[in-house]
Amino acid sequence: MFFGEPSGDGKRGPYAYTKLWNQAKKKAGLDDFRFHELRHEAVSRLVEAGLSDQEVAAISGHKSMQMLRRYTHLRAEDLVSKLDRIHIQ
């Protein structure tokens, strides 16, 4: 996913993003934050945007719905808002 430009031997090596990632975390005040947590956030926001489980799994690469659900963290305020829109008679 993070491969740089080819070097002199024509091979593409991975970017060394650790230093930049740590600088960005420090600047944002997120010292205890891992890059992997962005996947959780992305999956949750895609579900909230209305994409189906199958669509989100295709984007995120999850092979099972069980693992996809483990990564999905819905915001309580969004769920409450949806419930408020339901008119039960």
DAZINOR-V171164 format. One record per residue. RES is the residue in one letter. OMEGA is omega in whole degrees, -180 to 180 (* if undefined). Layout:
{{RES/OMEGA} {RES/OMEGA}}
//
This chain:
{{M/-176} {F/179} {F/-177} {G/179} {E/178} {P/177} {S/-178} {G/180} {D/177} {G/-180} {K/177} {R/179} {G/179} {P/173} {Y/173} {A/-174} {Y/-175} {T/-178} {K/179} {L/179} {W/180} {N/177} {Q/180} {A/178} {K/-179} {K/-180} {K/-180} {A/-179} {G/-178} {L/-176} {D/-178} {D/-177} {F/-179} {R/-180} {F/-178} {H/-180} {E/177} {L/178} {R/177} {H/-179} {E/-179} {A/180} {V/-180} {S/-179} {R/178} {L/177} {V/-180} {E/179} {A/175} {G/177} {L/179} {S/178} {D/-180} {Q/179} {E/180} {V/179} {A/179} {A/-180} {I/-174} {S/-180} {G/178} {H/-177} {K/-179} {S/178} {M/178} {Q/180} {M/178} {L/179} {R/179} {R/-179} {Y/-175} {T/179} {H/-177} {L/-180} {R/-178} {A/-178} {E/177} {D/178} {L/179} {V/179} {S/178} {K/179} {L/179} {D/-179} {R/-180} {I/178} {H/179} {I/-177} {Q/*}}
//
